[in-house]
Amino acid sequence: MEIKNTDAEGRLVLADAMTWTQYNYKVERMIDIATLTGACSAALGPKMGGLFTNDEEFGDTMFKLSKKVEEPFWPLPITDDNADNMKGVHSDLRNANLSAYS
């Protein structure tokens, strides 16, 4: 892992915990509701969370439920470009978009 943004280290701990949980418990789904990124707050405001998922049907369910319990999320994309931006130069991954730090 290449560290390009030291403010983003919490994501690494979260990724480790989620990977460990998936490996050890073979869960079908995991939900993380956290404030690990200021970018969501900047984009969506302080009262709405970003919803990222690789399961569109589950994301739709979470979106509807979030409105029902008045804890709103807004769906945000995960694209192939996101994966390309996370590829490390000297490692498998980096924790920030390299173009922002080069």
Biopython code that builds the backbone (N, CA, C, O; Angstrom):
import numpy as np
from Bio.PDB.StructureBuilder import StructureBuilder

atoms = [
    (1, "MET", "N", (0.842, -1.174, 0.000)),
    (1, "MET", "CA", (0.000, 0.000, 0.000)),
    (1, "MET", "C", (0.886, 1.234, 0.000)),
    (1, "MET", "O", (1.778, 1.370, 0.837)),
    (2, "GLU", "N", (0.637, 2.119, -0.931)),
    (2, "GLU", "CA", (1.328, 3.414, -0.955)),
    (2, "GLU", "C", (0.463, 4.432, -0.234)),
    (2, "GLU", "O", (-0.732, 4.548, -0.509)),
    (3, "ILE", "N", (1.058, 5.160, 0.677)),
    (3, "ILE", "CA", (0.351, 6.192, 1.421)),
    (3, "ILE", "C", (0.636, 7.531, 0.752)),
    (3, "ILE", "O", (1.753, 8.043, 0.818)),
    (4, "LYS", "N", (-0.375, 8.089, 0.111)),
    (4, "LYS", "CA", (-0.243, 9.380, -0.554)),
    (4, "LYS", "C", (-0.995, 10.465, 0.198)),
    (4, "LYS", "O", (-0.799, 11.652, -0.063)),
    (5, "ASN", "N", (-1.849, 10.072, 1.123)),
    (5, "ASN", "CA", (-2.630, 11.031, 1.895)),
    (5, "ASN", "C", (-2.736, 10.493, 3.321)),
    (5, "ASN", "O", (-3.473, 9.542, 3.577)),
    (6, "THR", "N", (-2.000, 11.103, 4.242)),
    (6, "THR", "CA", (-2.007, 10.596, 5.616)),
    (6, "THR", "C", (-3.327, 10.851, 6.321)),
    (6, "THR", "O", (-3.580, 10.254, 7.367)),
    (7, "ASP", "N", (-4.172, 11.714, 5.786)),
    (7, "ASP", "CA", (-5.502, 11.897, 6.361)),
    (7, "ASP", "C", (-6.430, 10.739, 6.014)),
    (7, "ASP", "O", (-7.534, 10.650, 6.551)),
    (8, "ALA", "N", (-6.001, 9.865, 5.140)),
    (8, "ALA", "CA", (-6.845, 8.762, 4.681)),
    (8, "ALA", "C", (-6.442, 7.422, 5.290)),
    (8, "ALA", "O", (-6.842, 6.378, 4.777)),
    (9, "GLU", "N", (-5.662, 7.424, 6.368)),
    (9, "GLU", "CA", (-5.218, 6.161, 6.943)),
    (9, "GLU", "C", (-6.351, 5.367, 7.574)),
    (9, "GLU", "O", (-6.273, 4.141, 7.646)),
    (10, "GLY", "N", (-7.402, 6.038, 8.032)),
    (10, "GLY", "CA", (-8.538, 5.320, 8.606)),
    (10, "GLY", "C", (-9.155, 4.356, 7.620)),
    (10, "GLY", "O", (-9.660, 3.303, 8.008)),
    (11, "ARG", "N", (-9.118, 4.706, 6.353)),
    (11, "ARG", "CA", (-9.658, 3.818, 5.315)),
    (11, "ARG", "C", (-8.864, 2.525, 5.238)),
    (11, "ARG", "O", (-9.420, 1.470, 4.933)),
    (12, "LEU", "N", (-7.568, 2.600, 5.513)),
    (12, "LEU", "CA", (-6.748, 1.395, 5.478)),
    (12, "LEU", "C", (-7.111, 0.460, 6.618)),
    (12, "LEU", "O", (-7.200, -0.753, 6.427)),
    (13, "VAL", "N", (-7.319, 1.016, 7.796)),
    (13, "VAL", "CA", (-7.733, 0.207, 8.938)),
    (13, "VAL", "C", (-9.095, -0.420, 8.650)),
    (13, "VAL", "O", (-9.309, -1.602, 8.919)),
    (14, "LEU", "N", (-10.013, 0.374, 8.104)),
    (14, "LEU", "CA", (-11.332, -0.137, 7.754)),
    (14, "LEU", "C", (-11.224, -1.241, 6.709)),
    (14, "LEU", "O", (-11.876, -2.277, 6.841)),
    (15, "ALA", "N", (-10.422, -1.040, 5.684)),
    (15, "ALA", "CA", (-10.259, -2.059, 4.638)),
    (15, "ALA", "C", (-9.679, -3.342, 5.212)),
    (15, "ALA", "O", (-10.117, -4.433, 4.848)),
    (16, "ASP", "N", (-8.699, -3.227, 6.104)),
    (16, "ASP", "CA", (-8.138, -4.413, 6.753)),
    (16, "ASP", "C", (-9.197, -5.153, 7.567)),
    (16, "ASP", "O", (-9.302, -6.378, 7.496)),
    (17, "ALA", "N", (-9.979, -4.400, 8.337)),
    (17, "ALA", "CA", (-11.011, -5.019, 9.170)),
    (17, "ALA", "C", (-12.076, -5.706, 8.317)),
    (17, "ALA", "O", (-12.519, -6.809, 8.637)),
    (18, "MET", "N", (-12.480, -5.057, 7.241)),
    (18, "MET", "CA", (-13.504, -5.650, 6.385)),
    (18, "MET", "C", (-12.962, -6.870, 5.636)),
    (18, "MET", "O", (-13.676, -7.857, 5.457)),
    (19, "THR", "N", (-11.725, -6.805, 5.205)),
    (19, "THR", "CA", (-11.109, -7.954, 4.531)),
    (19, "THR", "C", (-10.983, -9.123, 5.491)),
    (19, "THR", "O", (-11.303, -10.256, 5.132)),
    (20, "TRP", "N", (-10.516, -8.860, 6.716)),
    (20, "TRP", "CA", (-10.380, -9.910, 7.725)),
    (20, "TRP", "C", (-11.737, -10.553, 8.021)),
    (20, "TRP", "O", (-11.846, -11.776, 8.119)),
    (21, "THR", "N", (-12.771, -9.715, 8.164)),
    (21, "THR", "CA", (-14.114, -10.217, 8.450)),
    (21, "THR", "C", (-14.616, -11.088, 7.315)),
    (21, "THR", "O", (-15.149, -12.172, 7.552)),
    (22, "GLN", "N", (-14.450, -10.626, 6.084)),
    (22, "GLN", "CA", (-14.889, -11.414, 4.920)),
    (22, "GLN", "C", (-14.158, -12.743, 4.862)),
    (22, "GLN", "O", (-14.780, -13.777, 4.618)),
    (23, "TYR", "N", (-12.865, -12.735, 5.077)),
    (23, "TYR", "CA", (-12.043, -13.946, 5.009)),
    (23, "TYR", "C", (-12.434, -14.935, 6.104)),
    (23, "TYR", "O", (-12.536, -16.135, 5.850)),
    (24, "ASN", "N", (-12.652, -14.437, 7.316)),
    (24, "ASN", "CA", (-12.897, -15.322, 8.460)),
    (24, "ASN", "C", (-14.353, -15.728, 8.640)),
    (24, "ASN", "O", (-14.624, -16.782, 9.214)),
    (25, "TYR", "N", (-15.292, -14.925, 8.168)),
    (25, "TYR", "CA", (-16.700, -15.211, 8.414)),
    (25, "TYR", "C", (-17.524, -15.424, 7.149)),
    (25, "TYR", "O", (-18.695, -15.794, 7.239)),
    (26, "LYS", "N", (-16.952, -15.202, 5.992)),
    (26, "LYS", "CA", (-17.639, -15.426, 4.710)),
    (26, "LYS", "C", (-19.010, -14.751, 4.672)),
    (26, "LYS", "O", (-19.994, -15.357, 4.248)),
    (27, "VAL", "N", (-19.067, -13.504, 5.113)),
    (27, "VAL", "CA", (-20.334, -12.774, 5.145)),
    (27, "VAL", "C", (-20.832, -12.483, 3.744)),
    (27, "VAL", "O", (-20.042, -12.357, 2.807)),
    (28, "GLU", "N", (-22.134, -12.377, 3.604)),
    (28, "GLU", "CA", (-22.728, -12.049, 2.307)),
    (28, "GLU", "C", (-22.674, -10.560, 2.030)),
    (28, "GLU", "O", (-22.462, -10.140, 0.893)),
    (29, "ARG", "N", (-22.870, -9.746, 3.088)),
    (29, "ARG", "CA", (-22.876, -8.300, 2.920)),
    (29, "ARG", "C", (-22.275, -7.651, 4.155)),
    (29, "ARG", "O", (-22.400, -8.155, 5.271)),
    (30, "MET", "N", (-21.622, -6.526, 3.929)),
    (30, "MET", "CA", (-21.123, -5.705, 5.022)),
    (30, "MET", "C", (-21.576, -4.280, 4.775)),
    (30, "MET", "O", (-21.625, -3.814, 3.637)),
    (31, "ILE", "N", (-21.903, -3.605, 5.848)),
    (31, "ILE", "CA", (-22.302, -2.206, 5.751)),
    (31, "ILE", "C", (-21.382, -1.406, 6.654)),
    (31, "ILE", "O", (-21.219, -1.720, 7.832)),
    (32, "ASP", "N", (-20.787, -0.376, 6.093)),
    (32, "ASP", "CA", (-19.988, 0.565, 6.871)),
    (32, "ASP", "C", (-20.659, 1.915, 6.761)),
    (32, "ASP", "O", (-20.838, 2.444, 5.664)),
    (33, "ILE", "N", (-21.027, 2.465, 7.892)),
    (33, "ILE", "CA", (-21.563, 3.824, 7.904)),
    (33, "ILE", "C", (-20.596, 4.629, 8.746)),
    (33, "ILE", "O", (-20.556, 4.497, 9.969)),
    (34, "ALA", "N", (-19.819, 5.464, 8.078)),
    (34, "ALA", "CA", (-18.752, 6.179, 8.771)),
    (34, "ALA", "C", (-18.524, 7.530, 8.124)),
    (34, "ALA", "O", (-19.052, 7.823, 7.052)),
    (35, "THR", "N", (-17.741, 8.330, 8.782)),
    (35, "THR", "CA", (-17.396, 9.642, 8.257)),
    (35, "THR", "C", (-15.915, 9.670, 7.927)),
    (35, "THR", "O", (-15.157, 10.483, 8.456)),
    (36, "LEU", "N", (-15.520, 8.769, 7.046)),
    (36, "LEU", "CA", (-14.104, 8.647, 6.721)),
    (36, "LEU", "C", (-13.666, 9.534, 5.565)),
    (36, "LEU", "O", (-12.490, 9.524, 5.201)),
    (37, "THR", "N", (-14.558, 10.283, 4.993)),
    (37, "THR", "CA", (-14.126, 11.135, 3.902)),
    (37, "THR", "C", (-14.804, 12.496, 3.928)),
    (37, "THR", "O", (-16.030, 12.595, 3.966)),
    (38, "GLY", "N", (-14.002, 13.523, 3.909)),
    (38, "GLY", "CA", (-14.518, 14.883, 3.822)),
    (38, "GLY", "C", (-15.074, 15.177, 2.449)),
    (38, "GLY", "O", (-15.873, 16.100, 2.291)),
    (39, "ALA", "N", (-14.668, 14.412, 1.452)),
    (39, "ALA", "CA", (-15.142, 14.647, 0.091)),
    (39, "ALA", "C", (-16.648, 14.445, -0.005)),
    (39, "ALA", "O", (-17.324, 15.198, -0.706)),
    (40, "CYS", "N", (-17.188, 13.440, 0.688)),
    (40, "CYS", "CA", (-18.644, 13.237, 0.673)),
    (40, "CYS", "C", (-19.344, 14.419, 1.313)),
    (40, "CYS", "O", (-20.354, 14.901, 0.801)),
    (41, "SER", "N", (-18.819, 14.879, 2.410)),
    (41, "SER", "CA", (-19.418, 16.027, 3.087)),
    (41, "SER", "C", (-19.370, 17.269, 2.200)),
    (41, "SER", "O", (-20.328, 18.039, 2.147)),
    (42, "ALA", "N", (-18.260, 17.455, 1.512)),
    (42, "ALA", "CA", (-18.134, 18.604, 0.609)),
    (42, "ALA", "C", (-19.107, 18.489, -0.555)),
    (42, "ALA", "O", (-19.683, 19.487, -0.987)),
    (43, "ALA", "N", (-19.293, 17.275, -1.063)),
    (43, "ALA", "CA", (-20.160, 17.077, -2.220)),
    (43, "ALA", "C", (-21.638, 17.057, -1.855)),
    (43, "ALA", "O", (-22.469, 17.581, -2.597)),
    (44, "LEU", "N", (-21.970, 16.454, -0.712)),
    (44, "LEU", "CA", (-23.369, 16.202, -0.386)),
    (44, "LEU", "C", (-23.897, 17.025, 0.779)),
    (44, "LEU", "O", (-25.097, 17.013, 1.055)),
    (45, "GLY", "N", (-23.013, 17.737, 1.461)),
    (45, "GLY", "CA", (-23.436, 18.506, 2.624)),
    (45, "GLY", "C", (-23.323, 17.680, 3.897)),
    (45, "GLY", "O", (-23.039, 16.483, 3.851)),
    (46, "PRO", "N", (-23.548, 18.330, 5.032)),
    (46, "PRO", "CA", (-23.301, 17.676, 6.315)),
    (46, "PRO", "C", (-24.398, 16.718, 6.774)),
    (46, "PRO", "O", (-24.222, 16.029, 7.778)),
    (47, "LYS", "N", (-25.516, 16.659, 6.071)),
    (47, "LYS", "CA", (-26.631, 15.830, 6.537)),
    (47, "LYS", "C", (-26.939, 14.654, 5.623)),
    (47, "LYS", "O", (-27.998, 14.038, 5.745)),
    (48, "MET", "N", (-26.026, 14.335, 4.706)),
    (48, "MET", "CA", (-26.267, 13.230, 3.788)),
    (48, "MET", "C", (-24.977, 12.454, 3.602)),
    (48, "MET", "O", (-23.907, 13.040, 3.441)),
    (49, "GLY", "N", (-25.083, 11.142, 3.624)),
    (49, "GLY", "CA", (-23.917, 10.289, 3.426)),
    (49, "GLY", "C", (-23.844, 9.755, 2.014)),
    (49, "GLY", "O", (-24.862, 9.636, 1.331)),
    (50, "GLY", "N", (-22.632, 9.433, 1.575)),
    (50, "GLY", "CA", (-22.452, 8.807, 0.265)),
    (50, "GLY", "C", (-22.685, 7.311, 0.365)),
    (50, "GLY", "O", (-22.263, 6.677, 1.332)),
    (51, "LEU", "N", (-23.342, 6.755, -0.609)),
    (51, "LEU", "CA", (-23.632, 5.324, -0.655)),
    (51, "LEU", "C", (-22.857, 4.717, -1.822)),
    (51, "LEU", "O", (-23.140, 5.002, -2.985)),
    (52, "PHE", "N", (-21.882, 3.883, -1.496)),
    (52, "PHE", "CA", (-21.086, 3.181, -2.500)),
    (52, "PHE", "C", (-21.387, 1.697, -2.361)),
    (52, "PHE", "O", (-21.372, 1.167, -1.250)),
    (53, "THR", "N", (-21.655, 1.029, -3.455)),
    (53, "THR", "CA", (-21.917, -0.408, -3.398)),
    (53, "THR", "C", (-21.560, -1.051, -4.729)),
    (53, "THR", "O", (-21.587, -0.411, -5.780)),
    (54, "ASN", "N", (-21.226, -2.330, -4.657)),
    (54, "ASN", "CA", (-21.020, -3.096, -5.884)),
    (54, "ASN", "C", (-22.217, -4.001, -6.159)),
    (54, "ASN", "O", (-22.146, -4.884, -7.013)),
    (55, "ASP", "N", (-23.318, -3.784, -5.438)),
    (55, "ASP", "CA", (-24.545, -4.561, -5.580)),
    (55, "ASP", "C", (-25.700, -3.564, -5.733)),
    (55, "ASP", "O", (-26.210, -3.035, -4.745)),
    (56, "GLU", "N", (-26.097, -3.320, -6.961)),
    (56, "GLU", "CA", (-27.086, -2.273, -7.249)),
    (56, "GLU", "C", (-28.423, -2.524, -6.550)),
    (56, "GLU", "O", (-29.037, -1.587, -6.039)),
    (57, "GLU", "N", (-28.873, -3.761, -6.524)),
    (57, "GLU", "CA", (-30.155, -4.077, -5.870)),
    (57, "GLU", "C", (-30.078, -3.772, -4.365)),
    (57, "GLU", "O", (-30.998, -3.182, -3.799)),
    (58, "PHE", "N", (-28.998, -4.172, -3.738)),
    (58, "PHE", "CA", (-28.813, -3.892, -2.314)),
    (58, "PHE", "C", (-28.696, -2.386, -2.079)),
    (58, "PHE", "O", (-29.243, -1.864, -1.108)),
    (59, "GLY", "N", (-27.991, -1.696, -2.959)),
    (59, "GLY", "CA", (-27.870, -0.244, -2.858)),
    (59, "GLY", "C", (-29.222, 0.440, -2.950)),
    (59, "GLY", "O", (-29.494, 1.383, -2.206)),
    (60, "ASP", "N", (-30.077, -0.029, -3.862)),
    (60, "ASP", "CA", (-31.422, 0.536, -3.980)),
    (60, "ASP", "C", (-32.203, 0.341, -2.677)),
    (60, "ASP", "O", (-32.910, 1.245, -2.230)),
    (61, "THR", "N", (-32.071, -0.834, -2.078)),
    (61, "THR", "CA", (-32.752, -1.107, -0.809)),
    (61, "THR", "C", (-32.239, -0.181, 0.286)),
    (61, "THR", "O", (-33.031, 0.387, 1.037)),
    (62, "MET", "N", (-30.925, -0.023, 0.383)),
    (62, "MET", "CA", (-30.338, 0.854, 1.397)),
    (62, "MET", "C", (-30.773, 2.306, 1.178)),
    (62, "MET", "O", (-31.063, 3.019, 2.138)),
    (63, "PHE", "N", (-30.818, 2.735, -0.068)),
    (63, "PHE", "CA", (-31.244, 4.100, -0.397)),
    (63, "PHE", "C", (-32.673, 4.340, 0.084)),
    (63, "PHE", "O", (-32.956, 5.363, 0.707)),
    (64, "LYS", "N", (-33.574, 3.400, -0.203)),
    (64, "LYS", "CA", (-34.969, 3.535, 0.216)),
    (64, "LYS", "C", (-35.085, 3.518, 1.740)),
    (64, "LYS", "O", (-35.830, 4.311, 2.316)),
    (65, "LEU", "N", (-34.357, 2.625, 2.385)),
    (65, "LEU", "CA", (-34.406, 2.545, 3.844)),
    (65, "LEU", "C", (-33.849, 3.813, 4.487)),
    (65, "LEU", "O", (-34.366, 4.269, 5.507)),
    (66, "SER", "N", (-32.804, 4.381, 3.899)),
    (66, "SER", "CA", (-32.200, 5.585, 4.478)),
    (66, "SER", "C", (-33.197, 6.737, 4.486)),
    (66, "SER", "O", (-33.229, 7.529, 5.428)),
    (67, "LYS", "N", (-34.000, 6.828, 3.450)),
    (67, "LYS", "CA", (-35.026, 7.875, 3.409)),
    (67, "LYS", "C", (-36.105, 7.603, 4.450)),
    (67, "LYS", "O", (-36.610, 8.526, 5.090)),
    (68, "LYS", "N", (-36.453, 6.338, 4.614)),
    (68, "LYS", "CA", (-37.518, 5.967, 5.548)),
    (68, "LYS", "C", (-37.143, 6.295, 6.996)),
    (68, "LYS", "O", (-37.993, 6.723, 7.777)),
    (69, "VAL", "N", (-35.875, 6.097, 7.350)),
    (69, "VAL", "CA", (-35.439, 6.360, 8.729)),
    (69, "VAL", "C", (-34.853, 7.761, 8.885)),
    (69, "VAL", "O", (-34.320, 8.103, 9.941)),
    (70, "GLU", "N", (-34.953, 8.561, 7.837)),
    (70, "GLU", "CA", (-34.501, 9.953, 7.835)),
    (70, "GLU", "C", (-33.007, 10.101, 8.139)),
    (70, "GLU", "O", (-32.579, 11.028, 8.826)),
    (71, "GLU", "N", (-32.238, 9.162, 7.609)),
    (71, "GLU", "CA", (-30.764, 9.226, 7.634)),
    (71, "GLU", "C", (-30.324, 9.077, 6.183)),
    (71, "GLU", "O", (-29.872, 8.004, 5.783)),
    (72, "PRO", "N", (-30.450, 10.135, 5.393)),
    (72, "PRO", "CA", (-30.337, 9.993, 3.943)),
    (72, "PRO", "C", (-28.927, 9.692, 3.433)),
    (72, "PRO", "O", (-27.928, 10.201, 3.942)),
    (73, "PHE", "N", (-28.893, 8.857, 2.425)),
    (73, "PHE", "CA", (-27.698, 8.564, 1.635)),
    (73, "PHE", "C", (-27.979, 9.007, 0.208)),
    (73, "PHE", "O", (-29.132, 9.153, -0.197)),
    (74, "TRP", "N", (-26.914, 9.218, -0.541)),
    (74, "TRP", "CA", (-27.065, 9.473, -1.959)),
    (74, "TRP", "C", (-26.115, 8.526, -2.689)),
    (74, "TRP", "O", (-24.929, 8.477, -2.362)),
    (75, "PRO", "N", (-26.611, 7.781, -3.663)),
    (75, "PRO", "CA", (-25.758, 6.838, -4.385)),
    (75, "PRO", "C", (-24.651, 7.548, -5.163)),
    (75, "PRO", "O", (-24.905, 8.519, -5.875)),
    (76, "LEU", "N", (-23.449, 7.065, -5.022)),
    (76, "LEU", "CA", (-22.293, 7.582, -5.756)),
    (76, "LEU", "C", (-21.651, 6.428, -6.522)),
    (76, "LEU", "O", (-21.725, 5.281, -6.082)),
    (77, "PRO", "N", (-21.028, 6.712, -7.652)),
    (77, "PRO", "CA", (-20.540, 5.636, -8.523)),
    (77, "PRO", "C", (-19.218, 5.021, -8.053)),
    (77, "PRO", "O", (-18.394, 5.665, -7.404)),
    (78, "ILE", "N", (-19.063, 3.770, -8.405)),
    (78, "ILE", "CA", (-17.766, 3.088, -8.362)),
    (78, "ILE", "C", (-17.534, 2.629, -9.801)),
    (78, "ILE", "O", (-18.258, 1.770, -10.306)),
    (79, "THR", "N", (-16.535, 3.196, -10.455)),
    (79, "THR", "CA", (-16.293, 2.884, -11.869)),
    (79, "THR", "C", (-14.919, 2.250, -12.052)),
    (79, "THR", "O", (-14.106, 2.218, -11.128)),
    (80, "ASP", "N", (-14.679, 1.757, -13.233)),
    (80, "ASP", "CA", (-13.361, 1.207, -13.547)),
    (80, "ASP", "C", (-12.277, 2.269, -13.395)),
    (80, "ASP", "O", (-11.145, 1.954, -13.028)),
    (81, "ASP", "N", (-12.619, 3.522, -13.675)),
    (81, "ASP", "CA", (-11.656, 4.607, -13.492)),
    (81, "ASP", "C", (-11.217, 4.711, -12.035)),
    (81, "ASP", "O", (-10.055, 5.008, -11.756)),
    (82, "ASN", "N", (-12.140, 4.467, -11.106)),
    (82, "ASN", "CA", (-11.781, 4.489, -9.694)),
    (82, "ASN", "C", (-10.725, 3.434, -9.405)),
    (82, "ASN", "O", (-9.754, 3.706, -8.699)),
    (83, "ALA", "N", (-10.903, 2.245, -9.939)),
    (83, "ALA", "CA", (-9.933, 1.171, -9.712)),
    (83, "ALA", "C", (-8.582, 1.534, -10.320)),
    (83, "ALA", "O", (-7.542, 1.291, -9.707)),
    (84, "ASP", "N", (-8.588, 2.109, -11.510)),
    (84, "ASP", "CA", (-7.332, 2.512, -12.144)),
    (84, "ASP", "C", (-6.617, 3.578, -11.318)),
    (84, "ASP", "O", (-5.390, 3.560, -11.211)),
    (85, "ASN", "N", (-7.378, 4.506, -10.732)),
    (85, "ASN", "CA", (-6.778, 5.564, -9.926)),
    (85, "ASN", "C", (-6.182, 5.062, -8.622)),
    (85, "ASN", "O", (-5.360, 5.749, -8.015)),
    (86, "MET", "N", (-6.578, 3.886, -8.187)),
    (86, "MET", "CA", (-6.067, 3.339, -6.924)),
    (86, "MET", "C", (-4.860, 2.425, -7.122)),
    (86, "MET", "O", (-4.270, 1.970, -6.142)),
    (87, "LYS", "N", (-4.481, 2.147, -8.373)),
    (87, "LYS", "CA", (-3.322, 1.293, -8.614)),
    (87, "LYS", "C", (-2.058, 2.023, -8.198)),
    (87, "LYS", "O", (-1.849, 3.184, -8.550)),
    (88, "GLY", "N", (-1.221, 1.329, -7.446)),
    (88, "GLY", "CA", (0.022, 1.935, -6.987)),
    (88, "GLY", "C", (1.112, 1.879, -8.036)),
    (88, "GLY", "O", (1.074, 1.056, -8.951)),
    (89, "VAL", "N", (2.070, 2.750, -7.895)),
    (89, "VAL", "CA", (3.246, 2.728, -8.755)),
    (89, "VAL", "C", (4.242, 1.688, -8.227)),
    (89, "VAL", "O", (4.875, 0.963, -8.995)),
    (90, "HIS", "N", (4.362, 1.636, -6.891)),
    (90, "HIS", "CA", (5.317, 0.738, -6.242)),
    (90, "HIS", "C", (4.619, -0.325, -5.403)),
    (90, "HIS", "O", (5.274, -1.045, -4.650)),
    (91, "SER", "N", (3.301, -0.431, -5.524)),
    (91, "SER", "CA", (2.531, -1.395, -4.739)),
    (91, "SER", "C", (1.265, -1.745, -5.514)),
    (91, "SER", "O", (1.011, -1.215, -6.595)),
    (92, "ASP", "N", (0.476, -2.650, -4.933)),
    (92, "ASP", "CA", (-0.795, -3.007, -5.569)),
    (92, "ASP", "C", (-1.786, -1.845, -5.529)),
    (92, "ASP", "O", (-2.522, -1.618, -6.489)),
    (93, "LEU", "N", (-1.801, -1.120, -4.426)),
    (93, "LEU", "CA", (-2.784, -0.056, -4.226)),
    (93, "LEU", "C", (-2.144, 1.187, -3.633)),
    (93, "LEU", "O", (-1.053, 1.134, -3.066)),
    (94, "ARG", "N", (-2.835, 2.299, -3.774)),
    (94, "ARG", "CA", (-2.480, 3.522, -3.049)),
    (94, "ARG", "C", (-3.766, 4.091, -2.471)),
    (94, "ARG", "O", (-4.855, 3.806, -2.968)),
    (95, "ASN", "N", (-3.642, 4.888, -1.431)),
    (95, "ASN", "CA", (-4.840, 5.337, -0.731)),
    (95, "ASN", "C", (-5.354, 6.693, -1.200)),
    (95, "ASN", "O", (-6.212, 7.281, -0.541)),
    (96, "ALA", "N", (-4.864, 7.188, -2.291)),
    (96, "ALA", "CA", (-5.347, 8.450, -2.857)),
    (96, "ALA", "C", (-5.009, 8.496, -4.336)),
    (96, "ALA", "O", (-4.117, 7.786, -4.801)),
    (97, "ASN", "N", (-5.718, 9.326, -5.064)),
    (97, "ASN", "CA", (-5.488, 9.496, -6.480)),
    (97, "ASN", "C", (-4.103, 10.119, -6.678)),
    (97, "ASN", "O", (-3.838, 11.218, -6.191)),
    (98, "LEU", "N", (-3.236, 9.424, -7.384)),
    (98, "LEU", "CA", (-1.852, 9.868, -7.560)),
    (98, "LEU", "C", (-1.766, 11.223, -8.245)),
    (98, "LEU", "O", (-0.884, 12.016, -7.916)),
    (99, "SER", "N", (-2.650, 11.508, -9.180)),
    (99, "SER", "CA", (-2.545, 12.768, -9.915)),
    (99, "SER", "C", (-2.707, 13.975, -8.987)),
    (99, "SER", "O", (-2.220, 15.063, -9.292)),
    (100, "ALA", "N", (-3.383, 13.783, -7.869)),
    (100, "ALA", "CA", (-3.555, 14.875, -6.927)),
    (100, "ALA", "C", (-2.272, 15.136, -6.103)),
    (100, "ALA", "O", (-2.142, 16.175, -5.456)),
    (101, "TYR", "N", (-1.339, 14.180, -6.140)),
    (101, "TYR", "CA", (-0.142, 14.298, -5.302)),
    (101, "TYR", "C", (1.153, 14.251, -6.096)),
    (101, "TYR", "O", (2.227, 14.158, -5.502)),
    (102, "SER", "N", (1.082, 14.314, -7.423)),
    (102, "SER", "CA", (2.323, 14.246, -8.197)),
    (102, "SER", "C", (2.837, 15.611, -8.561)),
    (102, "SER", "O", (3.874, 15.727, -9.214)),
]
sb = StructureBuilder()
sb.init_structure("model")
sb.init_model(0)
sb.init_chain("A")
sb.init_seg("    ")
for serial, (resi, resn, name, xyz) in enumerate(atoms, 1):
    if name == "N":
        sb.init_residue(resn, " ", resi, " ")
    sb.init_atom(name, np.array(xyz, "f"), 0.0, 1.0, " ", f" {name:<3s}", serial, name[0])
structure = sb.get_structure()
